[in-house]
Amino acid sequence: MMTEKLYTIGKIVNTHGIRGELKILSETDFPERFDAGNSLIILDPDNKQTQVTVQSARTHKNMYIVKFEQYDNINQVEKYKGSLLKIEAKFQEPLDEGEYYYHEILGCKVVTDEGLELGFISEILTPGANDVWVVTRPNKKQLLLPIIDEVLLDVDVTGKTVRVHLMEGLLEE
């Protein structure tokens, strides 16, 4: 049993053709996850883990068509529909400064530059130009924080704390 933490990089939505290829909806910013030779883990709906190696991958209509070395027939991969595709934490890409993985941000405490504690980050929205972090506040309306330089001052991943500057109009009681 692997104890290494796993992170989702995609979801297997269907089979493709009869040679064991799978249609994968990507959930990663790193397309190189699907490079040939990469080791991935299929986590099926019963939480069973299967280690697989990418043999080939190509994009097709916003999806990846991936073939794993272990399978060459649709009957072998049919059972993986609806499964998640994951990587072990040790294979995570180091991010550039100022970039974070969702799991590092969720649950962080949010404090203002004036020391006011606002609540915790409960959700990350990606509506367009910039991400929006949803702050759940005790007994108050949720706060939507646009992640732009003027607002986000500091992220302390280890301390699980995010320091922000509230621009006028952001905080409505």
GROMACS elastic network, one bead per residue, 0.5 to 0.9 nm:
[ bonds ]
;  ai    aj funct       b0    kb
    1    49     6  0.85227   500
    2     5     6  0.82986   500
    2    49     6  0.85956   500
    3     6     6  0.87082   500
    4    88     6  0.61395   500
    4    89     6  0.65834   500
    4    90     6  0.80363   500
    5    87     6  0.85019   500
    5    88     6  0.59623   500
    5    89     6  0.55189   500
    5    90     6  0.85618   500
    6    41     6  0.84720   500
    6    86     6  0.59400   500
    6    87     6  0.55282   500
    6    89     6  0.57556   500
    7    85     6  0.83642   500
    7    86     6  0.51830   500
    7    87     6  0.54022   500
    7    88     6  0.64452   500
    7    89     6  0.66827   500
    7    92     6  0.84093   500
    7   103     6  0.88170   500
    8    11     6  0.78792   500
    8    27     6  0.70056   500
    8    28     6  0.78912   500
    8    84     6  0.65653   500
    8    85     6  0.57892   500
    8    87     6  0.65515   500
    9    25     6  0.87124   500
    9    26     6  0.61225   500
    9    29     6  0.86234   500
    9    30     6  0.86858   500
    9    33     6  0.78029   500
    9    84     6  0.78035   500
    9    85     6  0.57685   500
    9    86     6  0.53403   500
    9    87     6  0.68715   500
   10    24     6  0.61483   500
   10    25     6  0.53820   500
   10    28     6  0.68821   500
   10    83     6  0.89118   500
   10    84     6  0.60239   500
   10    85     6  0.50115   500
   10    86     6  0.69521   500
   11    23     6  0.84228   500
   11    24     6  0.54478   500
   11    25     6  0.51751   500
   11    26     6  0.66129   500
   11    27     6  0.74603   500
   11    81     6  0.84975   500
   11    82     6  0.66424   500
   11    83     6  0.60289   500
   11    85     6  0.56319   500
   11    86     6  0.87224   500
   12    15     6  0.80675   500
   12    22     6  0.66525   500
   12    23     6  0.58851   500
   12    25     6  0.64370   500
   12    26     6  0.88410   500
   12    42     6  0.87626   500
   12    80     6  0.68233   500
   12    81     6  0.54902   500
   12    82     6  0.53831   500
   12    83     6  0.53747   500
   12    84     6  0.60144   500
   12    85     6  0.68642   500
   13    22     6  0.76420   500
   13    23     6  0.56957   500
   13    24     6  0.57627   500
   13    25     6  0.66732   500
   13    80     6  0.85354   500
   13    81     6  0.55065   500
   13    82     6  0.55062   500
   13    83     6  0.76708   500
   14    21     6  0.89114   500
   14    22     6  0.58921   500
   14    23     6  0.51004   500
   14    24     6  0.73300   500
   14    78     6  0.77533   500
   14    80     6  0.80839   500
   14    81     6  0.52876   500
   14    82     6  0.74817   500
   15    18     6  0.79702   500
   15    20     6  0.70664   500
   15    21     6  0.59690   500
   15    23     6  0.57007   500
   15    24     6  0.88740   500
   15    65     6  0.87946   500
   15    74     6  0.68247   500
   15    77     6  0.71017   500
   15    78     6  0.63410   500
   15    80     6  0.84661   500
   15    81     6  0.70988   500
   16    19     6  0.78069   500
   16    20     6  0.71187   500
   16    21     6  0.51127   500
   16    22     6  0.52339   500
   16    23     6  0.59961   500
   16    65     6  0.72161   500
   16    66     6  0.88166   500
   16    74     6  0.78301   500
   17    20     6  0.70763   500
   17    21     6  0.65193   500
   17    22     6  0.83359   500
   17    73     6  0.89393   500
   17    74     6  0.71605   500
   18    21     6  0.72820   500
   18    72     6  0.81100   500
   18    73     6  0.58046   500
   18    75     6  0.80160   500
   19    67     6  0.82801   500
   19    71     6  0.78905   500
   19    74     6  0.55407   500
   19    75     6  0.88472   500
   20    66     6  0.87297   500
   20    67     6  0.63964   500
   20    68     6  0.77296   500
   20    71     6  0.56545   500
   20    75     6  0.73946   500
   20    76     6  0.68372   500
   20    77     6  0.59065   500
   20    78     6  0.82211   500
   21    57     6  0.89306   500
   21    65     6  0.63280   500
   21    66     6  0.54736   500
   21    68     6  0.73395   500
   21    71     6  0.81427   500
   21    72     6  0.76071   500
   21    73     6  0.78764   500
   21    74     6  0.71342   500
   21    77     6  0.77671   500
   22    64     6  0.79803   500
   22    65     6  0.55541   500
   22    66     6  0.53155   500
   22    67     6  0.63961   500
   22    68     6  0.85865   500
   22    74     6  0.86525   500
   22    77     6  0.74986   500
   22    78     6  0.86944   500
   22    80     6  0.86456   500
   22    81     6  0.83643   500
   23    60     6  0.87601   500
   23    63     6  0.64124   500
   23    64     6  0.57851   500
   23    66     6  0.65659   500
   23    81     6  0.89272   500
   24    63     6  0.55934   500
   24    64     6  0.50201   500
   24    65     6  0.62313   500
   24    66     6  0.71154   500
   24    85     6  0.83366   500
   25    62     6  0.74615   500
   25    63     6  0.50995   500
   25    64     6  0.65255   500
   26    29     6  0.83397   500
   26    31     6  0.82453   500
   26    62     6  0.82050   500
   26    63     6  0.65670   500
   26    64     6  0.69741   500
   26    85     6  0.89917   500
   27    30     6  0.88938   500
   28    31     6  0.69615   500
   28    33     6  0.79888   500
   29    32     6  0.89463   500
   30    33     6  0.58589   500
   30    34     6  0.84819   500
   30    93     6  0.82181   500
   31    34     6  0.60672   500
   31    35     6  0.77034   500
   32    35     6  0.50849   500
   32    36     6  0.88430   500
   32    38     6  0.87976   500
   33    36     6  0.87705   500
   33    38     6  0.68701   500
   33    39     6  0.88442   500
   33    40     6  0.84689   500
   33    87     6  0.85371   500
   34    37     6  0.85405   500
   34    38     6  0.67524   500
   34    40     6  0.87329   500
   34    54     6  0.65756   500
   34    55     6  0.89806   500
   34    56     6  0.77664   500
   34    57     6  0.61418   500
   34    58     6  0.84658   500
   34    64     6  0.81564   500
   34    66     6  0.74827   500
   35    38     6  0.59295   500
   35    54     6  0.66661   500
   35    55     6  0.80169   500
   35    56     6  0.70225   500
   35    57     6  0.67835   500
   36    39     6  0.88176   500
   36    53     6  0.75351   500
   36    56     6  0.52235   500
   36    57     6  0.70799   500
   36    68     6  0.87944   500
   37    53     6  0.57715   500
   37    54     6  0.52263   500
   37    55     6  0.61674   500
   37    56     6  0.82890   500
   37    69     6  0.87698   500
   38    52     6  0.83631   500
   38    53     6  0.55540   500
   38    54     6  0.54000   500
   38    55     6  0.82268   500
   39    51     6  0.69897   500
   39    52     6  0.58237   500
   39    54     6  0.65645   500
   39    87     6  0.75847   500
   39    88     6  0.89008   500
   39    91     6  0.89319   500
   40    50     6  0.84258   500
   40    51     6  0.59121   500
   40    52     6  0.53357   500
   40    53     6  0.60852   500
   40    54     6  0.74183   500
   40    85     6  0.68390   500
   40    86     6  0.59300   500
   40    87     6  0.52709   500
   40    88     6  0.76710   500
   41    49     6  0.62858   500
   41    50     6  0.54931   500
   41    52     6  0.58711   500
   41    53     6  0.84669   500
   41    84     6  0.82539   500
   41    85     6  0.57720   500
   41    86     6  0.50435   500
   41    87     6  0.60080   500
   41    88     6  0.78424   500
   42    48     6  0.79233   500
   42    49     6  0.56294   500
   42    50     6  0.51269   500
   42    51     6  0.64220   500
   42    52     6  0.71885   500
   42    80     6  0.76953   500
   42    83     6  0.65444   500
   42    84     6  0.58473   500
   42    86     6  0.62527   500
   42    87     6  0.88420   500
   43    46     6  0.78193   500
   43    47     6  0.55867   500
   43    48     6  0.56141   500
   43    50     6  0.66541   500
   43    51     6  0.89752   500
   43    80     6  0.83651   500
   43    83     6  0.56475   500
   43    84     6  0.51802   500
   43    85     6  0.62556   500
   43    86     6  0.70942   500
   44    47     6  0.52610   500
   44    48     6  0.54635   500
   44    49     6  0.67093   500
   44    50     6  0.82226   500
   44    79     6  0.82383   500
   44    80     6  0.61494   500
   44    81     6  0.81744   500
   44    82     6  0.72705   500
   44    84     6  0.64221   500
   44    85     6  0.86559   500
   45    48     6  0.74247   500
   45    80     6  0.83202   500
   45    81     6  0.89632   500
   45    82     6  0.70077   500
   45    83     6  0.57655   500
   45    84     6  0.80231   500
   46    49     6  0.89098   500
   47    83     6  0.89465   500
   52    68     6  0.62043   500
   52    69     6  0.71628   500
   52    70     6  0.65034   500
   53    67     6  0.85798   500
   53    68     6  0.53921   500
   53    69     6  0.56782   500
   53    70     6  0.71034   500
   54    57     6  0.73160   500
   54    66     6  0.69906   500
   54    67     6  0.61505   500
   54    69     6  0.61705   500
   54    70     6  0.87731   500
   55    66     6  0.75509   500
   55    67     6  0.54811   500
   55    69     6  0.50177   500
   55    70     6  0.86281   500
   56    65     6  0.82099   500
   56    66     6  0.58121   500
   56    67     6  0.53023   500
   56    68     6  0.70279   500
   56    69     6  0.83706   500
   57    64     6  0.63943   500
   57    65     6  0.54614   500
   57    67     6  0.63211   500
   57    68     6  0.88246   500
   58    63     6  0.83823   500
   58    64     6  0.55507   500
   58    65     6  0.53524   500
   58    66     6  0.66889   500
   59    62     6  0.66306   500
   59    63     6  0.56112   500
   59    65     6  0.60749   500
   59    66     6  0.86807   500
   60    63     6  0.52070   500
   60    64     6  0.59390   500
   60    65     6  0.66851   500
   61    64     6  0.81353   500
   67    70     6  0.85679   500
   67    71     6  0.74198   500
   67    72     6  0.78854   500
   68    71     6  0.57739   500
   68    72     6  0.78479   500
   69    72     6  0.75183   500
   71    74     6  0.81366   500
   71    76     6  0.63372   500
   71    77     6  0.70559   500
   72    75     6  0.87961   500
   72    76     6  0.75129   500
   72    77     6  0.85621   500
   73    76     6  0.55705   500
   73    77     6  0.70324   500
   73    78     6  0.89562   500
   74    77     6  0.53974   500
   74    78     6  0.59048   500
   75    78     6  0.54372   500
   75    79     6  0.79053   500
   76    79     6  0.71323   500
   76    80     6  0.86232   500
   77    80     6  0.55235   500
   77    81     6  0.76874   500
   78    81     6  0.60548   500
   79    82     6  0.84790   500
   79    83     6  0.85106   500
   80    83     6  0.52582   500
   80    84     6  0.84033   500
   81    84     6  0.87545   500
   87    90     6  0.81940   500
   87    91     6  0.64919   500
   87    92     6  0.74065   500
   88    91     6  0.56015   500
   88    92     6  0.71422   500
   89    92     6  0.53149   500
   89    93     6  0.89852   500
   90    93     6  0.84639   500
   92    95     6  0.86623   500
   95    98     6  0.80435   500
   95    99     6  0.57699   500
   95   100     6  0.67834   500
   95   101     6  0.82313   500
   96    99     6  0.55749   500
   96   100     6  0.83039   500
   97   100     6  0.82491   500
   98   154     6  0.88913   500
   98   155     6  0.82195   500
  100   103     6  0.82831   500
  100   104     6  0.64714   500
  100   105     6  0.70100   500
  100   155     6  0.89203   500
  100   157     6  0.84890   500
  101   104     6  0.53489   500
  101   105     6  0.68091   500
  102   105     6  0.52812   500
  102   106     6  0.61431   500
  102   123     6  0.88499   500
  102   124     6  0.73795   500
  103   106     6  0.54681   500
  103   107     6  0.82704   500
  104   107     6  0.79753   500
  104   108     6  0.77699   500
  104   157     6  0.60553   500
  104   158     6  0.85783   500
  104   160     6  0.76333   500
  105   108     6  0.55832   500
  105   121     6  0.69939   500
  105   122     6  0.88265   500
  105   123     6  0.89125   500
  105   124     6  0.84981   500
  105   133     6  0.88272   500
  105   155     6  0.82942   500
  105   157     6  0.71207   500
  105   160     6  0.73541   500
  105   161     6  0.85267   500
  105   162     6  0.82602   500
  106   109     6  0.89274   500
  106   120     6  0.78006   500
  106   121     6  0.52608   500
  106   122     6  0.57189   500
  106   123     6  0.65279   500
  106   124     6  0.76569   500
  106   133     6  0.88001   500
  106   160     6  0.86756   500
  107   120     6  0.55421   500
  107   121     6  0.51071   500
  107   122     6  0.60290   500
  107   123     6  0.86431   500
  107   160     6  0.72161   500
  107   161     6  0.87404   500
  108   119     6  0.84699   500
  108   120     6  0.54791   500
  108   121     6  0.55046   500
  108   122     6  0.83088   500
  108   155     6  0.88573   500
  108   156     6  0.86466   500
  108   157     6  0.79109   500
  108   159     6  0.82173   500
  108   161     6  0.50156   500
  108   162     6  0.63526   500
  109   117     6  0.76118   500
  109   118     6  0.76145   500
  109   119     6  0.58117   500
  109   121     6  0.66259   500
  109   135     6  0.87076   500
  109   159     6  0.89170   500
  109   160     6  0.62179   500
  109   162     6  0.60439   500
  109   163     6  0.85072   500
  110   116     6  0.85451   500
  110   117     6  0.60855   500
  110   118     6  0.54683   500
  110   119     6  0.55161   500
  110   120     6  0.57240   500
  110   121     6  0.70593   500
  110   135     6  0.74986   500
  110   160     6  0.88439   500
  110   161     6  0.59309   500
  110   163     6  0.59769   500
  110   164     6  0.71333   500
  111   114     6  0.78639   500
  111   115     6  0.58409   500
  111   116     6  0.54006   500
  111   118     6  0.56397   500
  111   119     6  0.75975   500
  111   161     6  0.73708   500
  111   162     6  0.62804   500
  111   163     6  0.50263   500
  111   164     6  0.62526   500
  111   165     6  0.86390   500
  112   115     6  0.51835   500
  112   116     6  0.51696   500
  112   117     6  0.65547   500
  112   118     6  0.73421   500
  112   153     6  0.89767   500
  112   162     6  0.83749   500
  112   163     6  0.54855   500
  112   165     6  0.55695   500
  112   166     6  0.67764   500
  113   116     6  0.74668   500
  113   153     6  0.80018   500
  113   163     6  0.62208   500
  113   164     6  0.59253   500
  113   165     6  0.55773   500
  113   166     6  0.81126   500
  114   165     6  0.82033   500
  115   163     6  0.86429   500
  118   135     6  0.75002   500
  118   136     6  0.80752   500
  118   137     6  0.61159   500
  118   138     6  0.83841   500
  118   143     6  0.85765   500
  119   135     6  0.59149   500
  119   136     6  0.55042   500
  119   138     6  0.67791   500
  119   142     6  0.89648   500
  119   143     6  0.88692   500
  120   134     6  0.81682   500
  120   135     6  0.52311   500
  120   136     6  0.53862   500
  120   137     6  0.67906   500
  120   161     6  0.88522   500
  121   124     6  0.78062   500
  121   133     6  0.63959   500
  121   134     6  0.55628   500
  121   136     6  0.62158   500
  121   162     6  0.89381   500
  122   133     6  0.76842   500
  122   134     6  0.57428   500
  122   135     6  0.58892   500
  122   136     6  0.60254   500
  123   132     6  0.84759   500
  123   133     6  0.60243   500
  123   134     6  0.50451   500
  123   135     6  0.74099   500
  123   136     6  0.86384   500
  124   131     6  0.69114   500
  124   132     6  0.59147   500
  124   134     6  0.60730   500
  125   128     6  0.89003   500
  125   130     6  0.89408   500
  125   131     6  0.57167   500
  125   132     6  0.50073   500
  125   133     6  0.62105   500
  125   134     6  0.74172   500
  126   129     6  0.80472   500
  126   130     6  0.67469   500
  126   132     6  0.62880   500
  126   133     6  0.87443   500
  127   130     6  0.71601   500
  127   131     6  0.65809   500
  127   132     6  0.74577   500
  128   131     6  0.69756   500
  130   146     6  0.67705   500
  130   147     6  0.59766   500
  130   148     6  0.68880   500
  131   145     6  0.84379   500
  131   146     6  0.62595   500
  131   147     6  0.54622   500
  131   148     6  0.82269   500
  132   144     6  0.62263   500
  132   145     6  0.53226   500
  132   147     6  0.56277   500
  132   148     6  0.89739   500
  133   143     6  0.82306   500
  133   144     6  0.58937   500
  133   145     6  0.50628   500
  133   146     6  0.65559   500
  133   147     6  0.69510   500
  134   142     6  0.66578   500
  134   143     6  0.58523   500
  134   145     6  0.62750   500
  134   146     6  0.89290   500
  135   142     6  0.56299   500
  135   144     6  0.62637   500
  135   145     6  0.72568   500
  136   139     6  0.89621   500
  136   140     6  0.79514   500
  136   141     6  0.75130   500
  136   143     6  0.66513   500
  137   140     6  0.54011   500
  137   141     6  0.66380   500
  137   142     6  0.58730   500
  137   143     6  0.73712   500
  138   141     6  0.83139   500
  138   142     6  0.88450   500
  140   143     6  0.86562   500
  140   173     6  0.70351   500
  141   172     6  0.81370   500
  141   173     6  0.72015   500
  143   170     6  0.76760   500
  143   171     6  0.69227   500
  143   172     6  0.81558   500
  144   170     6  0.77380   500
  144   171     6  0.87631   500
  145   148     6  0.87096   500
  145   151     6  0.76161   500
  145   152     6  0.85640   500
  145   164     6  0.87985   500
  145   166     6  0.85943   500
  145   170     6  0.76041   500
  146   151     6  0.70694   500
  146   152     6  0.82860   500
  147   150     6  0.83253   500
  147   151     6  0.64450   500
  147   152     6  0.60237   500
  148   151     6  0.55317   500
  148   152     6  0.60654   500
  149   152     6  0.54634   500
  149   153     6  0.70215   500
  150   153     6  0.73944   500
  150   164     6  0.84752   500
  150   165     6  0.69350   500
  150   166     6  0.85638   500
  150   167     6  0.77496   500
  151   163     6  0.86653   500
  151   164     6  0.53418   500
  151   166     6  0.61818   500
  151   167     6  0.68250   500
  152   155     6  0.77844   500
  152   162     6  0.77118   500
  152   163     6  0.65478   500
  152   165     6  0.65019   500
  152   166     6  0.89028   500
  153   162     6  0.77200   500
  153   163     6  0.54544   500
  153   164     6  0.51174   500
  153   165     6  0.66371   500
  154   161     6  0.82885   500
  154   162     6  0.57891   500
  154   164     6  0.69299   500
  155   158     6  0.89472   500
  155   159     6  0.87220   500
  155   160     6  0.77765   500
  155   161     6  0.61923   500
  155   163     6  0.63830   500
  155   164     6  0.88437   500
  156   159     6  0.53044   500
  156   160     6  0.56954   500
  156   161     6  0.51864   500
  156   162     6  0.60942   500
  156   163     6  0.82440   500
  157   161     6  0.66860   500
  157   162     6  0.80853   500
  158   161     6  0.79666   500
  159   162     6  0.87881   500
  166   169     6  0.80778   500
  166   170     6  0.61742   500
  166   171     6  0.70816   500
  167   170     6  0.57899   500
  167   171     6  0.80897   500
  168   171     6  0.74050   500
  169   172     6  0.67347   500
